[in-house]
């Protein structure tokens, strides 16, 4: 159990003030191999999950999108196509190494004109109220120390009529999938990380952080408590991943 001064870092209890640095260490370590590992971990299915999330965001030409925990820029690239030259996407991440990797990758793809970059903490976004048509966070909320604060900050930065999209590993909805997923996560994933990224511990943390993330209904209630309305979620791959969506009115 946690108290007011501690939080989860995977299955461990750590002082809250230490978690940001610990998470930074994980992503500093894996940034260079992050895309390769995503493909290996999900057998490429993460690309489908991300496309579904972007479809559910319903962004249009001219919209302004904040891509939190945007990492290597997969979601930013998809949003950029939808908002067009008249819109804008801000690729944001708390981790400088991930942000550099994402920026370099997008520039290599010839994308730069309507993309901005910002190193930010999701719990205290440095943007004015009512700035974005969509705020999205993909596979990053589970690494945030104070998720409630982050959701409130995301709500504040949204324009009225805007929506928050949370794409995150979640909890399988049937026992067979859960058993297979547990075996993969705790037996195979760290070994893959050791071979490909030369970092077994970071990928063990990633598996543990997924298990500590709120279940689908709990996250939906957290979004509602942050002020979002018409909150709903969409399970994918038997609940291994879910997209949560909520609106600001």
N, C-alpha and C positions, 0 to 999 in steps of 0.2 A: 504493500500500500504506500501511497505517497502522502506527504504532509505539505504544509504551505511552503516549505523551503526546498523540497526535492521534487524530482520529476523522473520519468522513465528515459533511459537511454538504452534502447533494446529492452532486455529483461533486467538490466541493472537499475538501481536507484542512484541518482547523482544530484548534487546541488543544482538548482535551477540555473544559476549564473554560469555553470560550467557547460551546459548542454550545447550552446551555440558553438563553442570552440571544439567540442567533441564531434559534432556533426560536420563542422568545417573540415576537420581532419579526415573524416571519411571521404568526403567529396573531393578534397584536394588529392587524395590518393587515387581515386577511381576516374577522375575527369578525363584523362587521356584515352581510357578504354571504355568509357561509359556507353557509347553507341554500340560498340561490338558486344558488350555484355548485355545490353538490352535485347539485342537480337537473339543471343544465346539463351538468356533467361526465359524469354517468352516465346522462343521459336518463331520470332518475327510478328507475333500476334499483336505486340504493343502498337504497331502501326495502324492496325484496324481499330484498336481501342481509342487511339488519339483521333482518328477520323470521325468516329462516332461522337466523341466529345465535342468536336468542332461543329458537327452538324447540329447537335443539340443546343449549341450556343446561339444559333440563328443570327450570326453577325452579317451585316450587309455592307455594300460599298459606302465608304465615308465614315464608318464607325471607328471608334477609338477603343483599342483592346489592351488590357494589361495582362501580360503572361507572367505570372509569379512562379518562382522556382523553375523558370523557363529553361535552365540548364543549357543543353546543346542546341536548342532552338527548333526542335521538331514541331511543336505547336505553333510557335511564332511563324514558321514558314507556311503552315497551312492557313493561319489567320491572315497572313499578308496577302495571299491570293484572293481572299474574300473581301477584304476592306478596300483593296485597290489603291491607286495612287492618291485618291482623295481621302483615304483613311490613314490610320496610324496604329502601329503595334509597338508597345514598350516591352522589350525582353528584360525581365528583372530577375535577379537572383541574389541571395545573401552571400554566395560563395564566389569570390573573384576568379578562381581558376575555372569554374564551370562557365561563368559569364564570358570570360575570354575565349574559351573553347567554342561557345555558341556564337559569339560575334564573328570569330574567324571563319567558322563554318558557313554562316549566312553570307558573309562577304565573298567567300569562295564561290558561292552559288549565284553571285551577282545581285544579291538583295541588300539594299542599304538605304534607298531613298526615303522610304516611309517607316523605317524601323529605328527606334531609339533604344538605348541601353541604360540600365540603372541598377546599381548595387544597393539593395534595400532589404530591410527586415520586414516581413509580412505583418508583424505585430504592430508596427507603427509606420505605416506607409507615408512617405513624404510628398503626397500629392494633395491638391486641394479637394474639398468636398465636391461631389457631383462631376467628376472628371471623365469617367470611362463609361462606355456603353456596355462593356463586358469585362469582368475580372475573372480570370481563370487561373487555376493552380493544378498542375499535373504531376502526380506522384511526388508531392512536396509537403502537403499538409501534415503528414504523419511525422515529419522531422521538425515541425514547429513546436517550440516549448509551450507557449500559451495559445492553443488553437482558438479559444473563445475570443481572445484579443485580436487574433488575425482575422477571424470572420467579421468582427465588428469593424475593423479597419477596412476590410474589403467592401463592406456595406457602405461605409462613409464615402469611399472613393467612387462609388457607383452613381451614375445619373439616375433620376427617376425613370422607371421603365427599363433600367438595365438589369443584367442578370449575372449571378455568380455561378461559375461552373467548377466543380471539384471532381477531378479524375484521380482516383486513388485505388490502390490495392485494398481489397475489403475482405469479407469473410464468406467462405463457401456456404451455399444454402442447402447442401445435402451431405450426409456423412461419408459417402464413398469418395466424393471429390475432396473433402476435407482431409481424409487419410492420405490420399495420393499426394495432395498438395503439401501436407506436413512432411512426408518423406522427401519430396523433392526439395523443399525449402531448407530443411535442416541437415539432410544427408548429402544431397548432390550440389546444391547451389554454392555452399562455401568451397567445395572442392573445385568447381568450375572457376570460381573467383581466384583461387590459389594458382590455377594453371594459366588462365588467360590474363588476369589483371595483377597477378603476383600479390594478391591481398585477400587472404581467406577471412580475416577478422572483419573487414568492412562489409563483406557480403553476408557474414553471419549476423552482423548488426542489422543489415537491411531486412533480412528475414524476420528477425525478432521485432523490428519496428513495425512491420506489417501486422504482426499478431497483437501488438499493443494499441493499434489504431482503433478508434471507436467503430462499433458495428453500424450497419447501414441506418437503422432507425435512430440510433443514438446521434449519429452525425446529422441526420435530418432535423432532430430536435435542437441541436446546437445551432444550426443555421437559422432556425425559427427564432431562437432566443437572441440571436444577433440582429434581428429585425427583418430578415428576409421572409417573403411570403410565397405562397403557392409552391412550397418546397416539395421536391419529389426526387426519386432516384431510379436509376436504370441499371440492373445487374447485367454483367457480361461474363461469359465463360463461367457459368454456374456460381456467380458471386465472387469469383477470384478478384474481379475488378468491378467497381461501380462508378457511375457518373451521377453526381448530385447536382441539382439545379434549383436555384431560388431567385426570386425577383425582388426588386426594390420599387415600391409604388409611392 
